[in-house]
Amino acid sequence: MDKQARVSETDKRLHALGTPNQQGMFKWVILFMFMFAAGMIWDAATVHGEGLELNVNAQKAWDTVLNQADASAKRSLLQAYESAGKWKTQEGLWQQKIKQLHKANADELVRLRKAIRETDAAKLTALQKSLESTQARYEPLFNLYRSLNQQWSAAKGVQNKEWRAALHDQTETLKPLVKMAREDIRTWKAKLAEARKQKNAEIKRLRTMLTAATAVKKQIPTAQKRVSLARERYSNELRSFKQTLKKGDPARTLTALHSLAAAAEKCASARQTIYSLEQKISEIYVKVGQEVSNRPK
């Protein structure tokens, strides 16, 4: 039956119920029943704990234990089960957050290293161009001065005092201009050398700031070992819980559940520790990024 046929059939049934008001009331009853059923389904999912997964046999054994327990014991069992599931879900959430933050930190580190290498790049480029422009501007003067000196040296062996005197006068006239030009070039070279020195010092300072993150990273392997140990304990407790379920003893099952919940909490706590370390790394990168951004361009 297609969608249009189903709608037509529903309308016929509603029409058979009586007046439009009665039909409207019937619709609200259906809606209420649907919402109630959805609520029951949600409650069941909450009770059984989102983070725990039981196979068919374990689920049947769990239901048997609940049926054998009195009201108080059943409430305690459900609460313990809920707690274990909650902590297991929390562990999964921390794991996902760690993955996302770790990726963001790795990307940011690549960006920061590139930015640090390029510290004062624009400034150094401008100074280098100014130096080259200054050298090019004075090059004709240096060539003329060099040429006159060569001619004057060659004229020493020639018996022409007037020519030698003229060459000497021209050389002497250019000498202060050449001196000023050389001093100007030395000034630009000194500026460039100082800028390079400052750049190297700044790069060293920024990289030193990054080493603080390296120190934090060295703590992560230890934290990861704690996660592995916690997960191993959880696996053992989960296996023990499933074995206890087969015995059908509510009291023993509750004890096993408490141990399982404690192990799940340890897993979540160990994951949270790693996330906290990733956060510290992120904070360090933010500080370095601010230093790079605030650097005069």
C-alpha beads as a LAMMPS data file, in Angstrom:
LAMMPS data file: protein, C-alpha beads

297 atoms
296 bonds

1 atom types
1 bond types

-500.0 500.0 xlo xhi
-500.0 500.0 ylo yhi
-500.0 500.0 zlo zhi

Masses

1 110.0

Atoms # bond

1 1 1 0.000 0.000 0.000
2 1 1 1.511 3.368 -0.990
3 1 1 1.657 6.450 1.216
4 1 1 -1.431 8.118 -0.337
5 1 1 -3.528 4.960 0.119
6 1 1 -2.444 4.677 3.769
7 1 1 -3.420 8.301 4.448
8 1 1 -6.822 7.735 2.791
9 1 1 -7.417 4.605 4.863
10 1 1 -6.492 6.483 8.076
11 1 1 -8.877 9.309 7.215
12 1 1 -11.718 6.789 6.677
13 1 1 -11.062 5.258 10.086
14 1 1 -11.007 8.662 11.754
15 1 1 -14.216 9.619 9.988
16 1 1 -15.855 6.487 11.358
17 1 1 -15.054 7.629 14.900
18 1 1 -17.550 10.475 14.804
19 1 1 -17.352 14.262 14.927
20 1 1 -14.277 16.316 14.085
21 1 1 -13.772 17.023 17.831
22 1 1 -13.811 13.296 18.552
23 1 1 -11.427 12.719 15.694
24 1 1 -9.080 15.425 17.024
25 1 1 -9.178 13.884 20.500
26 1 1 -8.330 10.501 19.013
27 1 1 -5.300 12.043 17.264
28 1 1 -4.081 13.468 20.572
29 1 1 -4.471 10.066 22.230
30 1 1 -2.376 8.473 19.493
31 1 1 0.263 11.207 19.877
32 1 1 0.330 10.761 23.654
33 1 1 0.742 6.993 23.308
34 1 1 3.613 7.526 20.865
35 1 1 5.379 9.965 23.205
36 1 1 4.833 7.625 26.153
37 1 1 6.299 4.713 24.207
38 1 1 9.299 6.835 23.162
39 1 1 9.822 7.821 26.788
40 1 1 9.748 4.178 27.844
41 1 1 12.330 3.347 25.225
42 1 1 14.556 6.243 26.387
43 1 1 14.193 5.208 30.023
44 1 1 15.166 1.658 29.155
45 1 1 18.250 2.867 27.317
46 1 1 19.186 5.027 30.294
47 1 1 18.682 2.214 32.775
48 1 1 20.805 -0.226 30.832
49 1 1 23.713 2.210 30.608
50 1 1 24.863 3.637 27.292
51 1 1 28.491 2.631 27.703
52 1 1 28.011 -1.071 28.512
53 1 1 27.456 -3.699 25.861
54 1 1 26.180 -7.146 26.787
55 1 1 25.709 -10.043 24.410
56 1 1 22.416 -11.889 24.256
57 1 1 23.329 -14.481 26.895
58 1 1 24.727 -11.879 29.291
59 1 1 21.635 -9.706 28.805
60 1 1 19.378 -12.651 29.647
61 1 1 21.432 -13.413 32.743
62 1 1 21.227 -9.763 33.770
63 1 1 17.451 -9.755 33.370
64 1 1 17.256 -12.932 35.467
65 1 1 19.276 -11.332 38.268
66 1 1 17.015 -8.282 38.237
67 1 1 13.916 -10.472 38.424
68 1 1 15.315 -12.387 41.383
69 1 1 16.270 -9.243 43.336
70 1 1 13.927 -7.465 45.715
71 1 1 12.952 -3.836 45.082
72 1 1 15.836 -2.349 47.070
73 1 1 18.455 -4.646 45.555
74 1 1 17.084 -4.077 42.077
75 1 1 17.337 -0.318 42.520
76 1 1 20.957 -0.660 43.688
77 1 1 21.797 -2.941 40.774
78 1 1 20.336 -0.555 38.234
79 1 1 22.137 2.403 39.793
80 1 1 25.463 0.561 39.729
81 1 1 24.875 -0.539 36.148
82 1 1 24.012 3.039 35.191
83 1 1 27.168 4.304 36.887
84 1 1 29.385 1.842 35.025
85 1 1 27.753 2.760 31.726
86 1 1 28.086 6.469 32.454
87 1 1 31.821 6.229 33.127
88 1 1 32.354 4.078 30.044
89 1 1 30.538 6.672 27.943
90 1 1 32.638 9.424 29.526
91 1 1 35.796 7.586 28.565
92 1 1 34.644 7.487 24.947
93 1 1 33.892 11.213 25.003
94 1 1 37.314 12.036 26.469
95 1 1 38.950 9.836 23.837
96 1 1 37.209 11.737 21.035
97 1 1 38.096 15.123 22.540
98 1 1 41.735 14.028 22.899
99 1 1 41.852 13.014 19.254
100 1 1 40.450 16.352 18.095
101 1 1 42.673 18.485 20.336
102 1 1 45.789 16.463 19.520
103 1 1 45.163 17.023 15.797
104 1 1 44.604 20.755 16.373
105 1 1 47.826 20.985 18.411
106 1 1 49.818 19.171 15.737
107 1 1 48.517 21.521 13.030
108 1 1 49.223 24.572 15.184
109 1 1 52.790 23.412 15.868
110 1 1 53.452 23.208 12.121
111 1 1 52.050 26.717 11.674
112 1 1 54.084 28.137 14.576
113 1 1 57.350 26.615 13.420
114 1 1 56.855 28.134 9.991
115 1 1 55.950 31.514 11.511
116 1 1 59.020 31.417 13.773
117 1 1 61.315 30.631 10.848
118 1 1 59.859 33.631 9.039
119 1 1 60.397 35.992 11.992
120 1 1 61.301 39.498 10.745
121 1 1 61.477 38.165 7.180
122 1 1 59.830 41.265 5.729
123 1 1 62.088 43.558 7.750
124 1 1 65.240 41.742 6.648
125 1 1 64.125 41.734 3.027
126 1 1 63.517 45.491 3.147
127 1 1 66.946 46.132 4.721
128 1 1 68.677 43.899 2.168
129 1 1 66.987 45.752 -0.689
130 1 1 67.957 49.116 0.815
131 1 1 71.577 47.988 1.105
132 1 1 71.650 46.722 -2.471
133 1 1 69.980 49.906 -3.722
134 1 1 72.513 52.056 -1.854
135 1 1 75.433 50.050 -3.251
136 1 1 74.037 50.336 -6.764
137 1 1 73.547 54.089 -6.362
138 1 1 77.187 54.629 -5.365
139 1 1 78.695 52.165 -7.834
140 1 1 79.281 54.826 -10.593
141 1 1 81.078 56.999 -8.036
142 1 1 83.297 54.109 -6.932
143 1 1 84.055 53.205 -10.547
144 1 1 85.052 56.791 -11.366
145 1 1 87.191 57.067 -8.240
146 1 1 88.853 53.711 -9.008
147 1 1 89.468 54.765 -12.609
148 1 1 91.031 58.102 -11.605
149 1 1 93.322 56.380 -9.104
150 1 1 94.447 53.924 -11.751
151 1 1 95.115 56.771 -14.217
152 1 1 96.988 58.756 -11.587
153 1 1 99.166 55.747 -10.758
154 1 1 99.884 55.239 -14.438
155 1 1 100.671 58.945 -14.866
156 1 1 103.503 58.785 -12.347
157 1 1 105.839 57.516 -15.060
158 1 1 104.788 60.196 -17.548
159 1 1 106.582 63.497 -17.752
160 1 1 103.363 65.533 -17.698
161 1 1 102.996 67.310 -14.412
162 1 1 99.850 69.174 -15.422
163 1 1 98.033 65.951 -16.283
164 1 1 99.178 64.317 -13.060
165 1 1 98.063 67.359 -11.084
166 1 1 94.653 67.384 -12.753
167 1 1 94.172 63.703 -12.004
168 1 1 95.256 64.224 -8.402
169 1 1 92.861 67.140 -7.946
170 1 1 89.942 65.136 -9.321
171 1 1 90.825 62.219 -7.048
172 1 1 91.036 64.453 -3.994
173 1 1 87.707 66.074 -4.883
174 1 1 86.002 62.695 -4.996
175 1 1 87.698 61.320 -1.876
176 1 1 85.258 62.849 0.709
177 1 1 82.274 61.796 -1.409
178 1 1 83.609 58.241 -1.579
179 1 1 84.199 58.280 2.161
180 1 1 80.589 59.364 2.780
181 1 1 79.293 56.704 0.390
182 1 1 81.288 53.967 2.105
183 1 1 80.057 55.145 5.483
184 1 1 76.458 55.070 4.221
185 1 1 76.927 51.503 2.997
186 1 1 78.534 50.485 6.296
187 1 1 75.529 51.933 8.121
188 1 1 73.091 49.825 6.096
189 1 1 75.266 46.733 6.563
190 1 1 75.300 47.361 10.319
191 1 1 71.509 47.724 10.350
192 1 1 71.142 44.457 8.443
193 1 1 73.581 42.654 10.737
194 1 1 71.768 43.933 13.824
195 1 1 68.390 42.887 12.406
196 1 1 69.736 39.384 11.742
197 1 1 71.096 39.235 15.263
198 1 1 67.726 40.281 16.675
199 1 1 65.971 37.740 14.465
200 1 1 68.187 34.911 15.688
201 1 1 67.655 35.953 19.303
202 1 1 63.882 36.115 18.797
203 1 1 63.801 32.736 17.082
204 1 1 65.767 31.255 19.969
205 1 1 63.377 32.831 22.498
206 1 1 60.259 31.584 20.719
207 1 1 61.671 28.100 20.268
208 1 1 62.540 28.044 23.955
209 1 1 58.899 28.829 24.685
210 1 1 57.913 25.864 22.496
211 1 1 60.155 23.536 24.503
212 1 1 57.717 23.978 27.392
213 1 1 55.225 22.030 25.277
214 1 1 57.842 19.344 24.658
215 1 1 58.197 18.888 28.404
216 1 1 54.436 18.376 28.701
217 1 1 54.426 15.930 25.778
218 1 1 56.922 13.748 27.614
219 1 1 54.273 13.194 30.295
220 1 1 51.747 11.797 27.801
221 1 1 53.353 8.326 27.329
222 1 1 53.169 7.785 31.085
223 1 1 49.525 8.871 31.066
224 1 1 48.847 6.530 28.141
225 1 1 50.303 3.630 30.118
226 1 1 47.847 4.448 32.894
227 1 1 45.045 4.291 30.328
228 1 1 46.251 0.884 29.142
229 1 1 46.406 -0.429 32.703
230 1 1 42.969 1.002 33.481
231 1 1 41.478 -0.570 30.364
232 1 1 43.073 -3.907 31.202
233 1 1 41.551 -3.724 34.671
234 1 1 38.184 -2.802 33.153
235 1 1 38.317 -5.770 30.777
236 1 1 39.056 -8.077 33.706
237 1 1 36.228 -6.610 35.770
238 1 1 33.813 -6.859 32.841
239 1 1 34.749 -10.516 32.378
240 1 1 34.277 -11.116 36.102
241 1 1 30.899 -9.331 36.015
242 1 1 29.657 -11.521 33.154
243 1 1 30.799 -14.646 34.964
244 1 1 29.054 -13.515 38.131
245 1 1 25.849 -12.921 36.187
246 1 1 25.699 -16.627 35.322
247 1 1 25.423 -17.475 39.031
248 1 1 22.248 -15.398 39.355
249 1 1 23.214 -13.963 42.751
250 1 1 22.052 -10.296 43.094
251 1 1 24.458 -9.544 45.970
252 1 1 27.543 -10.859 44.164
253 1 1 26.434 -9.189 40.978
254 1 1 26.164 -5.857 42.775
255 1 1 29.696 -6.242 44.150
256 1 1 30.975 -7.073 40.680
257 1 1 29.137 -4.060 39.261
258 1 1 30.699 -1.723 41.813
259 1 1 34.139 -3.024 40.829
260 1 1 33.256 -2.597 37.149
261 1 1 32.045 0.966 37.711
262 1 1 35.236 1.797 39.633
263 1 1 37.357 0.404 36.780
264 1 1 35.328 2.392 34.227
265 1 1 35.834 5.534 36.299
266 1 1 39.593 4.888 36.313
267 1 1 39.537 4.642 32.518
268 1 1 37.663 7.931 32.179
269 1 1 39.957 9.623 34.694
270 1 1 43.079 8.408 32.866
271 1 1 41.703 9.727 29.566
272 1 1 40.863 13.052 31.191
273 1 1 44.478 13.343 32.367
274 1 1 45.708 13.039 28.779
275 1 1 43.181 15.644 27.661
276 1 1 44.427 18.004 30.393
277 1 1 47.981 17.585 29.109
278 1 1 46.841 18.350 25.553
279 1 1 45.120 21.455 26.914
280 1 1 48.389 22.603 28.527
281 1 1 50.136 22.143 25.197
282 1 1 47.399 24.148 23.497
283 1 1 47.779 26.974 26.037
284 1 1 51.532 27.116 25.381
285 1 1 50.935 27.327 21.643
286 1 1 48.441 30.139 22.172
287 1 1 51.067 32.141 24.114
288 1 1 53.710 31.562 21.443
289 1 1 51.201 32.483 18.748
290 1 1 50.442 35.744 20.538
291 1 1 54.156 36.552 20.754
292 1 1 54.555 35.895 17.024
293 1 1 51.497 38.017 16.180
294 1 1 52.614 40.917 18.372
295 1 1 56.052 41.018 16.778
296 1 1 56.517 44.328 14.898
297 1 1 56.240 43.730 11.189

Bonds

1 1 1 2
2 1 2 3
3 1 3 4
4 1 4 5
5 1 5 6
6 1 6 7
7 1 7 8
8 1 8 9
9 1 9 10
10 1 10 11
11 1 11 12
12 1 12 13
13 1 13 14
14 1 14 15
15 1 15 16
16 1 16 17
17 1 17 18
18 1 18 19
19 1 19 20
20 1 20 21
21 1 21 22
22 1 22 23
23 1 23 24
24 1 24 25
25 1 25 26
26 1 26 27
27 1 27 28
28 1 28 29
29 1 29 30
30 1 30 31
31 1 31 32
32 1 32 33
33 1 33 34
34 1 34 35
35 1 35 36
36 1 36 37
37 1 37 38
38 1 38 39
39 1 39 40
40 1 40 41
41 1 41 42
42 1 42 43
43 1 43 44
44 1 44 45
45 1 45 46
46 1 46 47
47 1 47 48
48 1 48 49
49 1 49 50
50 1 50 51
51 1 51 52
52 1 52 53
53 1 53 54
54 1 54 55
55 1 55 56
56 1 56 57
57 1 57 58
58 1 58 59
59 1 59 60
60 1 60 61
61 1 61 62
62 1 62 63
63 1 63 64
64 1 64 65
65 1 65 66
66 1 66 67
67 1 67 68
68 1 68 69
69 1 69 70
70 1 70 71
71 1 71 72
72 1 72 73
73 1 73 74
74 1 74 75
75 1 75 76
76 1 76 77
77 1 77 78
78 1 78 79
79 1 79 80
80 1 80 81
81 1 81 82
82 1 82 83
83 1 83 84
84 1 84 85
85 1 85 86
86 1 86 87
87 1 87 88
88 1 88 89
89 1 89 90
90 1 90 91
91 1 91 92
92 1 92 93
93 1 93 94
94 1 94 95
95 1 95 96
96 1 96 97
97 1 97 98
98 1 98 99
99 1 99 100
100 1 100 101
101 1 101 102
102 1 102 103
103 1 103 104
104 1 104 105
105 1 105 106
106 1 106 107
107 1 107 108
108 1 108 109
109 1 109 110
110 1 110 111
111 1 111 112
112 1 112 113
113 1 113 114
114 1 114 115
115 1 115 116
116 1 116 117
117 1 117 118
118 1 118 119
119 1 119 120
120 1 120 121
121 1 121 122
122 1 122 123
123 1 123 124
124 1 124 125
125 1 125 126
126 1 126 127
127 1 127 128
128 1 128 129
129 1 129 130
130 1 130 131
131 1 131 132
132 1 132 133
133 1 133 134
134 1 134 135
135 1 135 136
136 1 136 137
137 1 137 138
138 1 138 139
139 1 139 140
140 1 140 141
141 1 141 142
142 1 142 143
143 1 143 144
144 1 144 145
145 1 145 146
146 1 146 147
147 1 147 148
148 1 148 149
149 1 149 150
150 1 150 151
151 1 151 152
152 1 152 153
153 1 153 154
154 1 154 155
155 1 155 156
156 1 156 157
157 1 157 158
158 1 158 159
159 1 159 160
160 1 160 161
161 1 161 162
162 1 162 163
163 1 163 164
164 1 164 165
165 1 165 166
166 1 166 167
167 1 167 168
168 1 168 169
169 1 169 170
170 1 170 171
171 1 171 172
172 1 172 173
173 1 173 174
174 1 174 175
175 1 175 176
176 1 176 177
177 1 177 178
178 1 178 179
179 1 179 180
180 1 180 181
181 1 181 182
182 1 182 183
183 1 183 184
184 1 184 185
185 1 185 186
186 1 186 187
187 1 187 188
188 1 188 189
189 1 189 190
190 1 190 191
191 1 191 192
192 1 192 193
193 1 193 194
194 1 194 195
195 1 195 196
196 1 196 197
197 1 197 198
198 1 198 199
199 1 199 200
200 1 200 201
201 1 201 202
202 1 202 203
203 1 203 204
204 1 204 205
205 1 205 206
206 1 206 207
207 1 207 208
208 1 208 209
209 1 209 210
210 1 210 211
211 1 211 212
212 1 212 213
213 1 213 214
214 1 214 215
215 1 215 216
216 1 216 217
217 1 217 218
218 1 218 219
219 1 219 220
220 1 220 221
221 1 221 222
222 1 222 223
223 1 223 224
224 1 224 225
225 1 225 226
226 1 226 227
227 1 227 228
228 1 228 229
229 1 229 230
230 1 230 231
231 1 231 232
232 1 232 233
233 1 233 234
234 1 234 235
235 1 235 236
236 1 236 237
237 1 237 238
238 1 238 239
239 1 239 240
240 1 240 241
241 1 241 242
242 1 242 243
243 1 243 244
244 1 244 245
245 1 245 246
246 1 246 247
247 1 247 248
248 1 248 249
249 1 249 250
250 1 250 251
251 1 251 252
252 1 252 253
253 1 253 254
254 1 254 255
255 1 255 256
256 1 256 257
257 1 257 258
258 1 258 259
259 1 259 260
260 1 260 261
261 1 261 262
262 1 262 263
263 1 263 264
264 1 264 265
265 1 265 266
266 1 266 267
267 1 267 268
268 1 268 269
269 1 269 270
270 1 270 271
271 1 271 272
272 1 272 273
273 1 273 274
274 1 274 275
275 1 275 276
276 1 276 277
277 1 277 278
278 1 278 279
279 1 279 280
280 1 280 281
281 1 281 282
282 1 282 283
283 1 283 284
284 1 284 285
285 1 285 286
286 1 286 287
287 1 287 288
288 1 288 289
289 1 289 290
290 1 290 291
291 1 291 292
292 1 292 293
293 1 293 294
294 1 294 295
295 1 295 296
296 1 296 297
